Amino acid sequence: MADATEGDGAVFLRANEYIGRRVSESLNQIQGDLIDRAVRLLLQAPAIFVYGAGRSGIIGRAFAMRLVQTGLTAFVIGESVTPIVRRGDCVFILSGRGESYSSMQTANIVRREGAELIVVTARATSKLAHAASLLVPLDFPEEPQRPQLAPLGTLFEAAALRMTDAIIAEVMHARGETEESMRRRHAIMV
């Protein structure tokens, strides 16, 4: 039961600090060579496909948008205009639990077609993790205050957004992109 006497945004402030700290701890554990390998796969692929279910899918859509803005060819799996995955392409799946049926089905198709599969998950022992060409694990050991301050998949999703945005910085650097060159590729929204 919530403490009704707690005011002045105290819960917000605690949650903000907690989420920021936990996300930073997780991302700081990722080895640089792992990110270098992921960036190489993305840069070498004729096309990049991004997938995630639920909130992970929202993060994936944001990542695909930024990939396109860097000049790469990227699609969101599930959109009606998304072409078929082919050998040599790269598929990037975000899945906190690494067990969703749709993510596993996507991984099975990717492997059958011979494309590379980058998996970002909080469960390095999941079925999806085992299907990956390259696994990027985000580790969040359970803590008692997590359910109240960062419910459900909040930590994974916050870390996935920050990680994919940082990957975009690596892609920009490798391609010689600038914010201005990316802005010229920004979609026109009406």
PyMOL commands that set and color helices and strands:
alter all, ss='L'
color gray80, all
select helices_A, chain A and resi 10-28+32-44+55-69+101-113+127-131+146-149+154-175+179-183
alter helices_A, ss='H'
color red, helices_A
select strands_A, chain A and resi 48-52+74-76+90-95+116-121+134-137
alter strands_A, ss='S'
color yellow, strands_A
deselect
rebuild
show_as cartoon
